Amino acid sequence: MSSRSINPGILNELPATTLSRLLATGQCSAIEIAEACLRRVDAREAEVKAWAYIDPEYVLRQARARDGESPRGPLHGIPVGIKDIINTSDMLTQFGSPVYRAHQPVNDASCVSILREAGCVIMGKTETMEFAVCHPARTCNPENLAHTPGGSSSGSAAAVADCMCPLGLGTQTGASVIRPASYCGVVGFKASYGLINRAGIKSTSETLDTVGFLTRTVGDASLLASVLIGWEYSGIFNKYDNIRVGICHSSYWASADAGTIPMILNAGESLREAGCDVSEVSLPRPCDLATEAQATINLYESFRSYSYERSNFPDQISKSLSARFEKGKGISLEAYLSAQQVLSECRLKMSLLFKDFDVLIEPSAPGEAPYGIDNAGDAIFSRMWTALHLPCVSIPVLKGPSGLPVGLQIIGPMHSDKRTLEIADQIHRMFA
Amino acid sequence: MSSRSINPGILNELPATTLSRLLATGQCSAIEIAEACLRRVDAREAEVKAWAYIDPEYVLRQARARDGESPRGPLHGIPVGIKDIINTSDMLTQFGSPVYRAHQPVNDASCVSILREAGCVIMGKTETMEFAVCHPARTCNPENLAHTPGGSSSGSAAAVADCMCPLGLGTQTGASVIRPASYCGVVGFKASYGLINRAGIKSTSETLDTVGFLTRTVGDASLLASVLIGWEYSGIFNKYDNIRVGICHSSYWASADAGTIPMILNAGESLREAGCDVSEVSLPRPCDLATEAQATINLYESFRSYSYERSNFPDQISKSLSARFEKGKGISLEAYLSAQQVLSECRLKMSLLFKDFDVLIEPSAPGEAPYGIDNAGDAIFSRMWTALHLPCVSIPVLKGPSGLPVGLQIIGPMHSDKRTLEIADQIHRMFA
């Protein structure tokens, strides 16, 4: 091991991209990173409650094993938290539900296995809402423990925000990555629908469920994406001139807290000053129907996905989830297909709109994290984008009236994940 | 129980729609149906080898329980075989792979649970190829035991063809429902992509995997579809005048056996005589690229879906599947996205083409089932339709030179599953 300038005590606070360089140059070891993360867990977990399952000894065993191997790539030795609706062959996977309190999967989800192949240390399973849908997790927001971290990727967002690990996997069917990222003041990235394989992830809504990440830098999200989506990671981001930014005036702006829209308009002003080509944009019809279509589809599909749990464990399903299932049962095939038709039209229209814009921006959530942990907040600012299958990044550059974070959401064209992350990184730096 | 005209010894030979009426009028019981099916299994299973798991006592227990209840709907008391890549909470689910030889899922797949809710008797698990992809099942074709039943829904096709049960669930990523239906002389139905929930089915290729059925009548497929897709089942089919039939001249006609295309042209002639409006149609560009796009996508996605099995059990994966994984590894994100782009364009073009046609027809397979069980046959006549997400029905109305069955494939517009089944039923009757 060569000369060391890094205090191992703060390794848990560094981004994965930095850790990767330190590991590659022998300035730290995987075991030191794991120890720093575990110290933080030890100090804070009783309050934050980010983890549904964590075994420190097992984390250390993995890290030791990684230190004994030749590096497999830029994620080698980096700890990652896994949302607890994602199967792990060596850790319980409870889906946030008492139905699965003793559930030990026989295999890893595709995304977990690919991260192991890349040398990641699987840190543990992070708390989620009931089936990533309803009853909130017990997790608290590290920014202010009296507030919700948002959901459903609650634990991944809180663990990463609290520097218990640099990387967290999440999933989004409505707002489950972008909203907790916004509330916890971290970066959230939801990939384009379909680009990250979902084998081994509990299915809620087949045409909506999408894998995403919680990280502290856009660079870290890009590193994870390079491995899970599959492009060469160089550590160097392309830079863009005159980025064309559309401030997205969506039909649900009225749902935002009083100060939020002015903050977004201000952010647009800052981007203009930083050289972006900023304009306001109204979405083409029928995008005004997309959020409702998302709800119809989500209810219809999840009623079917959870047929086994509904039939066999009605008493172990929360009242709010049971009520959602009842609603889903009432939706006809015709209503479902017509919602899918609306979304097909919107996707075509959006692909045309993106000829004039590199990215759109809007708030990641209506405002700050609500008080209390029984309400994971409103999903309204993400449901449409999830349904339109577009890549979204939330960057923590705004503050609400109580000083809690609010994310700026950056939306890119379908399948432009690499470019959208590069632009989001560039925009993030404009606010630094 | 009222007056009986039915010999219980032949209940296994009757379609589910008939059994449903007999049950409803007290002319037979679920236990009598189960016994008749089990007698057939007992007589023939040693030769046909359709079942990966079957426990006769448990089948009888289920049937007895159904007889003791008030009927839940038209499928109440009807036995169904489940392809062994579909999870069952009470039966091993081996995915056709030694990796999962002792695998007992903790839950039912959505489709299994919905069938149980509807009162079905789950008969057992039917043989499949390795992960429904490669190494053939041990199943033989009941029409001629020296021939393949096709794959990968081999066991469901053989069990239904041999009258061991009236209904079988299958899945199709390439040709895995339509091909075995064609080879075994039964009806195959592959639903529109996405209409039947896939939660709890082993994922191979997320954008291709589709649930389908093996039955002996189109009416039975329609009955199953009414429950699993979700429309009211009346037992009465709409009738259509002047059905506009396109004989689909696809780019792979040259792959058909010598006699197959003339048979299809003859079938078109018969349909014309029966009052259909029949014409030949060439598919719009870029449909000539769709079959290759299906291959690219299948290889890319399955390489990722099976990451866990690849990494942890390389010695328990067949050479042919390992070779496929190697090919999948070599496919770039760009190549994958460009294949998806081709399919998006084809889907739009096909929706326009279907303004002029009610259905298209072509062979279900290149010809008769090949000799031997080591070769499940060529998937070429289905891969494009699977990739285009269209509903397809195979009806057993043709015979090859050795007297083995060849299916006539009927393809309908996206999401027109009910109508396509009604038209397929009407066409089937034209050949009676």
Interface residues (C-beta under 8 A of the other chain):
Chain A: S89 Y100 H103 V106 N107 D108 A109 S110 V112 S113 I114 R116 E117 G194 N197 R198 A199 G200 K202 S203 E206 T207 I229 G230 W231 E301 R304 S305 Y306 S307 Y308 E309 S311 N312 S332 L333 L337 H415
Chain B: S89 Y100 H103 V106 N107 D108 A109 S110 V112 S113 I114 R116 E117 G194 N197 R198 A199 G200 K202 S203 E206 T207 I229 G230 W231 E301 R304 S305 Y306 S307 Y308 E309 S311 N312 S332 L333 L337 H415
